[in-house]
Amino acid sequence: MTEQEANELLTSKILNKKLTSIRVYNHHQPYPFVEENEAVVVSAAVAFIFEDEPITFYWHLEDGIFNFSLAKVEVDEDWDDIEITNIDTFKNMEGDEVNAVEINWTYFQKLDENFEILEEKLYVPQEMVLSFSNGNQLQIACVDFNIDPVSNDLVNLSYNMSGGLLVSAVPYKEIAAPVYNDL
């Protein structure tokens, strides 16, 4: 599937659909980072139901990255269900319709034991921003980050498919490209 085909498929499942449910999951340890009324960073999954159609962004153990599924993903026994609907800004999203979707894609390729490419590029969203008809936005992004010791805010965000899964009601505009260190 090409990037354009993946984009059209995922967008068709979300655009002009009502969000009926958001569930957020974290592995038992470490505890998730929560920014008051704005964001949570988790290590397991975020599951959405759009008019009875599930979309889940989840930690894919085999690939060692966050991936997505258009089918219901079974909750792992090591995942804790995090209650985010008590965060004020998330309450207003359930029951509202998505009127715009922006997806930032990346890809990976699987290799065999000789590091030969096994298959075509597999496209995965590294960031998605949903805009709702009531003016709210929701950002989901795979990131590395630091926590500012004074403000306790997320800082120095960069895309990383093996990092944490950011779920934020206030989109972070400044997420940098991944940083690769030479060995």
C-alpha positions as CSV (number, residue, x, y, z in Angstrom):
1,M,0.0,0.0,0.0
2,T,1.4,3.4,-0.9
3,E,1.5,6.4,1.4
4,Q,-1.4,8.0,-0.5
5,E,-3.5,4.8,-0.3
6,A,-2.8,4.5,3.5
7,N,-3.7,8.2,3.9
8,E,-7.0,7.8,2.0
9,L,-7.9,4.7,3.9
10,L,-7.2,6.1,7.4
11,T,-8.8,9.5,6.6
12,S,-11.9,7.8,5.3
13,K,-12.4,6.0,8.7
14,I,-12.2,9.3,10.6
15,L,-13.3,12.3,8.6
16,N,-16.9,13.4,9.1
17,K,-17.4,10.6,11.7
18,K,-18.4,11.1,15.4
19,L,-15.9,10.0,18.0
20,T,-17.8,7.9,20.4
21,S,-15.0,6.7,22.6
22,I,-11.4,7.2,23.6
23,R,-9.5,4.7,25.7
24,V,-5.9,5.1,26.7
25,Y,-3.6,2.4,28.0
26,N,-0.2,2.3,29.6
27,H,2.2,-0.5,30.5
28,H,2.2,-1.1,34.3
29,Q,5.5,0.7,34.7
30,P,6.6,3.5,34.2
31,Y,3.5,5.6,35.0
32,P,2.4,7.8,32.2
33,F,3.4,11.5,32.0
34,V,0.3,13.7,32.4
35,E,0.2,17.4,31.7
36,E,-2.7,19.0,33.5
37,N,-5.8,19.1,31.3
38,E,-3.7,18.9,28.1
39,A,-1.7,15.8,27.4
40,V,-0.7,12.3,28.4
41,V,2.2,10.2,27.1
42,V,1.7,6.5,27.3
43,S,3.6,3.4,26.4
44,A,0.9,1.0,25.3
45,A,-2.1,2.2,23.2
46,V,-4.8,4.7,22.5
47,A,-8.0,3.2,21.0
48,F,-10.7,5.2,19.3
49,I,-14.2,4.3,18.2
50,F,-15.6,6.3,15.3
51,E,-19.3,5.4,14.8
52,D,-18.6,1.8,15.8
53,E,-15.4,1.5,13.8
54,P,-12.2,1.0,15.9
55,I,-8.8,2.6,15.2
56,T,-6.0,1.8,17.6
57,F,-2.5,3.1,17.8
58,Y,-0.6,0.6,19.9
59,W,2.9,-0.7,20.8
60,H,3.7,-3.5,18.3
61,L,6.0,-5.7,20.2
62,E,7.3,-7.7,17.2
63,D,8.2,-4.6,15.2
64,G,9.4,-2.6,18.2
65,I,7.4,0.5,17.2
66,F,4.0,2.1,17.5
67,N,1.7,1.0,14.7
68,F,-2.1,1.2,14.0
69,S,-4.9,-1.2,13.4
70,L,-8.3,-0.7,11.9
71,A,-9.6,-3.7,13.9
72,K,-10.0,-3.9,17.6
73,V,-6.7,-4.7,19.3
74,E,-6.9,-7.0,22.3
75,V,-5.8,-5.4,25.5
76,D,-2.6,-6.9,26.8
77,E,-2.6,-8.1,30.4
78,D,0.4,-5.7,31.0
79,W,-1.7,-2.7,30.0
80,D,-3.5,-0.4,32.5
81,D,-6.6,1.5,31.3
82,I,-5.9,5.1,32.0
83,E,-9.0,7.3,32.7
84,I,-8.5,10.4,30.6
85,T,-12.1,11.5,30.3
86,N,-11.6,13.2,33.6
87,I,-9.3,15.6,31.8
88,D,-11.6,18.5,31.0
89,T,-10.5,19.0,27.4
90,F,-11.0,15.3,26.4
91,K,-14.6,15.2,27.7
92,N,-15.8,17.6,24.9
93,M,-14.4,15.4,22.1
94,E,-16.5,12.3,22.7
95,G,-19.7,12.6,20.7
96,D,-18.3,15.3,18.4
97,E,-17.6,15.0,14.7
98,V,-14.2,15.2,13.1
99,N,-14.1,17.8,10.3
100,A,-10.4,17.8,9.5
101,V,-7.6,15.2,9.6
102,E,-3.9,15.8,9.2
103,I,-1.6,12.8,9.1
104,N,2.2,12.9,9.1
105,W,3.5,9.5,7.8
106,T,6.7,7.6,8.0
107,Y,7.6,4.1,7.0
108,F,9.7,1.1,7.9
109,Q,10.8,-2.0,6.2
110,K,11.3,-5.5,7.6
111,L,14.7,-7.2,7.2
112,D,15.7,-10.9,7.2
113,E,18.6,-12.4,9.2
114,N,21.0,-11.2,6.5
115,F,19.6,-7.6,6.7
116,E,18.0,-8.0,3.3
117,I,14.7,-6.2,2.7
118,L,11.8,-8.6,3.0
119,E,8.9,-6.5,1.8
120,E,7.8,-3.1,0.5
121,K,7.7,0.0,2.7
122,L,5.1,-0.2,5.4
123,Y,3.6,3.2,6.1
124,V,2.6,4.2,9.6
125,P,1.4,7.5,11.0
126,Q,3.9,9.2,13.2
127,E,1.5,12.0,14.0
128,M,-2.2,12.7,13.5
129,V,-4.1,15.8,14.4
130,L,-7.9,15.6,14.4
131,S,-10.0,18.8,14.3
132,F,-13.5,18.6,15.7
133,S,-16.6,20.6,14.7
134,N,-16.7,22.2,18.2
135,G,-13.2,23.7,17.6
136,N,-11.3,21.2,19.8
137,Q,-8.2,19.4,18.4
138,L,-6.6,16.1,19.3
139,Q,-3.0,15.2,18.5
140,I,-1.6,11.7,18.6
141,A,2.2,11.5,18.0
142,C,5.1,9.0,18.5
143,V,7.7,11.1,20.3
144,D,10.8,11.3,22.5
145,F,10.7,14.2,24.9
146,N,12.2,15.8,28.0
147,I,10.4,17.3,31.0
148,D,11.2,20.8,31.9
149,P,12.3,20.6,35.6
150,V,10.8,24.1,36.4
151,S,7.5,24.1,34.6
152,N,7.0,20.3,34.4
153,D,6.0,20.7,30.7
154,L,7.0,18.5,27.8
155,V,10.0,20.0,25.9
156,N,12.4,19.0,23.1
157,L,9.9,16.8,21.4
158,S,11.1,14.8,18.4
159,Y,9.4,12.0,16.4
160,N,10.3,8.5,17.4
161,M,8.2,5.5,16.5
162,S,9.8,3.6,19.4
163,G,9.3,6.5,21.9
164,G,6.1,7.3,23.8
165,L,2.7,7.9,22.4
166,L,1.5,11.5,23.0
167,V,-2.2,12.1,23.2
168,S,-2.8,15.9,23.5
169,A,-5.7,18.2,23.4
170,V,-3.3,21.1,22.7
171,P,-1.2,20.2,19.6
172,Y,2.5,20.7,20.0
173,K,3.6,22.6,16.9
174,E,7.3,22.1,17.4
175,I,8.0,18.4,17.0
176,A,11.4,18.0,15.5
177,A,12.6,15.3,13.0
178,P,14.2,12.3,14.6
179,V,17.8,12.6,15.8
180,Y,20.1,9.8,14.7
181,N,23.4,9.5,16.5
182,D,26.4,8.1,14.7
183,L,28.0,5.1,16.5
